[in-house]
Amino acid sequence: MIGQMTDMRTAYGKALLEIGDENPNVVVLGADTTDSLKTADFGKKFPDRFFNVGIAEANLVSVSAGLAISGKTAFASTYAIFLPGRCVDQIRNAIAYPSPNGNKGLNVKLVVSHGGISVGADGGSHQQIEDIAIMRAIPHFSVFIPADTVAVGKLTRLMSQRYGPFYMRMTRSNSPVVHEDSQEFEAGKGITMREGADCTIAACGITVKMALDAADSLKQEGVSCKVIDMFSIKPIDSALLEKSARETGCIVTCEEHNIMGGLGSAVAEVVSESYPVPIKRIGVNDRFGESARDSEIPLLLEKHGLTSINIAKAVREITGKKKQ
């Protein structure tokens, strides 16, 4: 299954059906995007536990909070540009801020699709590249950016079993499988995909495959790269990052997000306080995306530097800046 192109939204919908069978307290909400997010099948099977609030994202958040405060485990989904894009106030004050019975936040899982610039023809107005920065800054929220459908399925189940507010962002386009079905996922723990001694590449989402490809190409040049799937942006695996910094002496990060405030920023924060080493951040360079047909998405990613070739170039550059 490694390398197979699969759809994250389909994996999410399948996981919800399985969880819904096991847990009668699970409810699912959407904002007129339930077909696209693949949650409509949950509604067909569990009509009394499914709520489509229409094109009203702030209301989606508030209704989810109400269901959670009444004891439900609420999964709310739409496109990333709308959630969190249109309703940060409701997310902060209705989900994260309330702390009943000593808990931190409410039991709401915000799971979105169409993140990053690989959305397609809708263009910059619909390409969410600020969400990691927004959501990791809100107290009590955990933030996941899965690399493939294996991660989506496992993380959906993890969120259903763990109390608290979560944010998980999926991509719209089919993406290659990079994890074995047996791979386990734990909040706050990165996954080492390759071991290496010369540089660490920390990536999330669709850029994990790019990082692996970059490491494979660099290996042919005699450059040994450690590759980490840093799917858990918050909490982040500080121990693994410090260990990697000590062992490899430099780090390259890659993400489908604005270069400011995302994974690269989180890694830099951790490493600068524990074991400072040279860091190169790869992401969208503080600019908006633009329209691209599905067939043109690879060209758009290339324009913004989100390629294995650019990751390999960054590794070559940064290894020359390591402490001697």
C-alpha positions as CSV (number, residue, x, y, z in Angstrom):
1,M,0.0,0.0,0.0
2,I,3.0,2.3,0.4
3,G,3.0,4.8,-2.5
4,Q,-0.6,4.2,-3.4
5,M,-2.6,7.4,-4.0
6,T,-5.6,7.6,-1.6
7,D,-8.1,10.2,-0.4
8,M,-7.9,11.5,3.1
9,R,-11.6,12.5,3.2
10,T,-12.7,9.0,2.4
11,A,-10.5,7.7,5.2
12,Y,-12.0,10.2,7.6
13,G,-15.6,9.3,6.6
14,K,-14.8,5.6,7.0
15,A,-13.3,6.1,10.4
16,L,-16.3,8.1,11.6
17,L,-18.6,5.2,10.7
18,E,-16.5,2.8,12.7
19,I,-16.3,5.1,15.7
20,G,-20.0,5.9,15.5
21,D,-20.8,2.2,15.7
22,E,-18.7,1.9,18.9
23,N,-19.6,5.1,20.6
24,P,-23.2,6.3,20.7
25,N,-22.0,9.7,22.1
26,V,-20.2,10.6,18.9
27,V,-22.0,13.3,16.8
28,V,-21.0,14.7,13.4
29,L,-21.6,18.2,12.1
30,G,-21.1,19.9,8.8
31,A,-21.6,23.2,7.1
32,D,-23.1,22.4,3.7
33,T,-19.9,20.4,2.7
34,T,-20.9,17.0,4.1
35,D,-20.7,15.3,0.7
36,S,-17.3,16.7,0.0
37,L,-16.0,15.9,3.5
38,K,-17.4,12.4,3.1
39,T,-19.4,12.6,6.3
40,A,-22.8,12.3,4.7
41,D,-22.7,8.5,5.1
42,F,-22.5,9.0,8.8
43,G,-25.8,11.0,8.5
44,K,-27.4,8.2,6.6
45,K,-26.5,5.6,9.2
46,F,-27.0,7.8,12.3
47,P,-29.5,10.5,11.3
48,D,-30.2,11.5,14.9
49,R,-26.5,12.2,15.5
50,F,-25.8,14.2,12.3
51,F,-26.3,17.9,11.9
52,N,-25.8,20.0,8.7
53,V,-26.0,23.6,9.8
54,G,-25.7,25.1,6.3
55,I,-23.2,27.8,5.3
56,A,-22.8,29.1,8.8
57,E,-19.4,28.2,10.1
58,A,-19.6,30.2,13.3
59,N,-22.8,28.5,14.1
60,L,-21.2,25.2,13.3
61,V,-18.7,25.8,16.1
62,S,-21.3,27.1,18.5
63,V,-23.6,24.1,18.0
64,S,-20.7,21.7,18.4
65,A,-19.8,23.4,21.7
66,G,-23.4,23.0,22.9
67,L,-23.4,19.3,22.0
68,A,-20.1,18.8,23.7
69,I,-21.2,20.6,26.9
70,S,-24.1,18.2,27.0
71,G,-21.8,15.2,27.0
72,K,-21.3,14.5,23.3
73,T,-18.1,13.9,21.4
74,A,-18.5,16.4,18.5
75,F,-16.7,16.1,15.2
76,A,-17.3,19.3,13.1
77,S,-16.0,19.5,9.5
78,T,-15.8,21.8,6.6
79,Y,-13.1,23.5,4.5
80,A,-10.0,24.9,6.2
81,I,-10.5,28.3,4.7
82,F,-13.8,28.6,6.6
83,L,-12.8,26.7,9.7
84,P,-10.8,28.3,11.4
85,G,-10.9,31.1,8.8
86,R,-14.3,32.5,9.6
87,C,-14.8,31.7,13.2
88,V,-11.7,32.1,15.4
89,D,-13.7,34.0,18.0
90,Q,-16.2,31.1,18.4
91,I,-13.4,28.5,18.4
92,R,-11.5,30.4,21.1
93,N,-14.4,31.5,23.3
94,A,-16.9,28.7,22.8
95,I,-14.6,25.6,22.6
96,A,-11.2,26.4,24.0
97,Y,-12.1,28.8,26.9
98,P,-14.8,26.8,28.8
99,S,-13.2,24.4,31.3
100,P,-16.1,22.4,32.9
101,N,-15.2,20.1,35.8
102,G,-11.5,21.1,35.6
103,N,-11.1,20.0,32.0
104,K,-9.2,22.1,29.5
105,G,-11.7,23.1,26.8
106,L,-14.6,21.2,25.4
107,N,-14.7,17.8,23.7
108,V,-14.9,19.1,20.1
109,K,-12.8,17.8,17.1
110,L,-12.5,20.3,14.2
111,V,-11.5,18.2,11.2
112,V,-11.1,20.1,8.0
113,S,-10.2,19.5,4.4
114,H,-8.8,21.6,1.5
115,G,-5.7,22.9,3.5
116,G,-2.7,24.5,1.9
117,I,-2.2,25.6,-1.7
118,S,-3.0,22.2,-3.3
119,V,-6.7,23.0,-3.3
120,G,-7.1,23.6,-7.0
121,A,-8.8,26.2,-9.1
122,D,-10.4,28.2,-6.3
123,G,-7.2,30.2,-5.8
124,G,-5.7,32.3,-3.1
125,S,-8.9,33.2,-1.4
126,H,-9.6,29.6,-0.7
127,Q,-6.1,28.3,0.0
128,Q,-5.7,28.1,3.8
129,I,-2.0,28.7,4.7
130,E,-2.5,30.4,8.1
131,D,-4.3,27.7,10.1
132,I,-1.4,26.1,11.9
133,A,-0.3,29.5,13.2
134,I,-3.9,30.3,14.3
135,M,-4.8,27.0,15.9
136,R,-1.5,26.3,17.8
137,A,-1.7,29.7,19.4
138,I,-5.1,29.0,21.0
139,P,-4.8,27.5,24.5
140,H,-5.9,23.9,25.1
141,F,-6.0,22.9,21.3
142,S,-4.0,20.0,19.9
143,V,-3.1,20.4,16.2
144,F,-2.5,17.5,13.8
145,I,-1.4,17.6,10.1
146,P,-1.6,14.0,8.8
147,A,0.6,12.9,5.9
148,D,-1.7,10.2,4.5
149,T,-4.8,8.1,4.9
150,V,-3.3,5.8,7.5
151,A,-2.6,8.8,9.7
152,V,-6.1,10.2,9.1
153,G,-7.8,7.0,10.2
154,K,-5.6,6.5,13.3
155,L,-5.7,10.1,14.4
156,T,-9.5,10.3,14.0
157,R,-9.8,7.3,16.4
158,L,-7.2,8.8,18.7
159,M,-9.2,12.1,18.9
160,S,-12.5,10.2,19.6
161,Q,-10.8,8.4,22.6
162,R,-9.1,11.4,24.1
163,Y,-11.0,14.3,25.8
164,G,-10.4,17.8,24.6
165,P,-10.4,20.2,21.6
166,F,-8.4,19.0,18.5
167,Y,-7.8,20.5,15.1
168,M,-6.8,18.2,12.2
169,R,-6.3,19.4,8.6
170,M,-6.5,17.2,5.5
171,T,-5.6,17.8,1.9
172,R,-8.1,17.9,-0.9
173,S,-6.1,16.0,-3.5
174,N,-5.2,12.3,-3.4
175,S,-1.9,11.8,-1.6
176,P,0.6,8.9,-1.5
177,V,0.6,6.5,1.4
178,V,3.8,6.8,3.4
179,H,3.0,4.8,6.5
180,E,2.4,1.1,7.0
181,D,-1.0,0.1,8.4
182,S,0.7,-1.0,11.6
183,Q,2.1,2.4,12.3
184,E,0.9,3.8,15.7
185,F,0.3,7.5,16.4
186,E,0.6,9.4,19.6
187,A,-0.1,13.1,20.3
188,G,3.1,14.9,20.9
189,K,5.3,12.2,19.4
190,G,7.0,12.5,16.0
191,I,7.6,9.5,13.8
192,T,11.1,8.9,12.5
193,M,10.8,7.7,8.9
194,R,14.5,7.5,8.1
195,E,17.6,7.6,10.3
196,G,20.5,9.8,9.2
197,A,23.5,11.7,10.5
198,D,24.1,14.7,8.4
199,C,20.8,16.7,8.6
200,T,17.2,16.3,9.9
201,I,14.2,17.0,7.7
202,A,11.1,17.6,9.7
203,A,7.9,17.7,7.6
204,C,4.1,17.4,7.9
205,G,1.2,16.7,5.6
206,I,1.9,16.1,1.9
207,T,5.5,17.3,2.3
208,V,6.5,14.2,4.2
209,K,6.6,12.3,0.9
210,M,8.7,15.1,-0.5
211,A,11.1,14.9,2.4
212,L,11.5,11.1,1.9
213,D,12.2,11.6,-1.8
214,A,14.7,14.3,-1.0
215,A,16.5,12.0,1.5
216,D,16.6,9.2,-1.1
217,S,18.2,11.5,-3.7
218,L,20.7,12.9,-1.2
219,K,21.7,9.4,-0.2
220,Q,23.0,8.9,-3.7
221,E,25.3,11.9,-3.1
222,G,26.5,10.5,0.2
223,V,24.4,12.8,2.4
224,S,22.6,11.0,5.2
225,C,19.3,12.6,6.3
226,K,17.0,11.8,9.2
227,V,13.3,12.3,8.2
228,I,10.6,13.0,10.8
229,D,6.9,13.0,10.2
230,M,6.0,15.8,12.6
231,F,2.2,15.3,12.3
232,S,1.7,16.5,15.8
233,I,2.4,20.2,15.6
234,K,0.9,20.8,19.1
235,P,1.9,19.2,21.4
236,I,5.2,18.9,19.5
237,D,7.9,16.3,20.2
238,S,10.5,18.5,21.9
239,A,12.6,15.6,23.0
240,L,12.9,14.1,19.5
241,L,13.8,17.5,18.0
242,E,16.5,18.2,20.6
243,K,17.9,14.7,20.1
244,S,17.9,15.2,16.3
245,A,19.5,18.6,16.6
246,R,22.3,17.1,18.7
247,E,22.8,14.1,16.4
248,T,22.6,15.8,13.0
249,G,23.6,19.4,13.7
250,C,21.1,21.1,11.4
251,I,17.4,20.9,10.5
252,V,15.3,21.6,7.4
253,T,11.5,22.0,7.9
254,C,8.9,21.7,5.2
255,E,5.1,22.4,5.3
256,E,2.2,23.4,3.0
257,H,1.7,26.6,5.1
258,N,2.9,30.1,5.4
259,I,6.5,30.1,6.4
260,M,5.5,32.2,9.4
261,G,3.9,30.6,12.4
262,G,3.7,27.0,11.3
263,L,5.8,23.9,11.7
264,G,9.0,25.7,10.9
265,S,8.3,28.3,13.6
266,A,7.4,25.7,16.1
267,V,10.6,23.7,15.5
268,A,12.7,26.8,15.7
269,E,11.1,27.8,19.0
270,V,11.9,24.4,20.5
271,V,15.4,24.0,19.2
272,S,16.5,27.6,20.0
273,E,15.7,26.9,23.6
274,S,17.2,23.4,23.9
275,Y,20.1,23.0,21.4
276,P,20.4,25.7,18.8
277,V,21.5,24.6,15.3
278,P,21.1,26.1,11.9
279,I,17.5,25.8,10.6
280,K,16.1,26.3,7.1
281,R,12.3,26.7,6.8
282,I,10.5,25.7,3.6
283,G,6.9,26.8,3.1
284,V,4.9,29.4,1.3
285,N,7.0,32.5,1.6
286,D,4.6,35.0,3.2
287,R,2.4,35.4,0.1
288,F,-1.0,34.2,-1.0
289,G,-1.5,31.2,-3.3
290,E,-3.1,31.4,-6.7
291,S,-5.5,29.4,-8.9
292,A,-4.3,26.1,-10.5
293,R,-6.2,23.4,-12.2
294,D,-5.7,19.9,-10.7
295,S,-3.2,19.1,-13.4
296,E,-1.3,22.3,-12.6
297,I,-1.0,21.8,-8.8
298,P,2.5,20.3,-9.1
299,L,3.5,23.4,-11.0
300,L,2.0,25.6,-8.2
301,L,3.8,23.7,-5.5
302,E,7.1,24.0,-7.5
303,K,6.5,27.8,-7.8
304,H,6.3,28.1,-4.1
305,G,9.3,25.8,-3.5
306,L,7.4,22.9,-2.1
307,T,9.3,20.1,-3.9
308,S,11.8,17.4,-3.0
309,I,14.3,19.1,-5.2
310,N,14.1,22.3,-3.1
311,I,14.3,20.3,0.1
312,A,17.5,18.6,-1.1
313,K,18.9,22.0,-2.1
314,A,18.2,23.4,1.3
315,V,19.9,20.4,3.0
316,R,23.0,20.9,0.8
317,E,23.1,24.6,1.8
318,I,22.5,24.2,5.5
319,T,25.0,21.3,6.1
320,G,27.7,23.8,5.3
321,K,26.6,26.0,8.2
322,K,26.8,23.4,10.8
323,K,29.0,23.9,13.9
324,Q,32.4,22.3,13.4
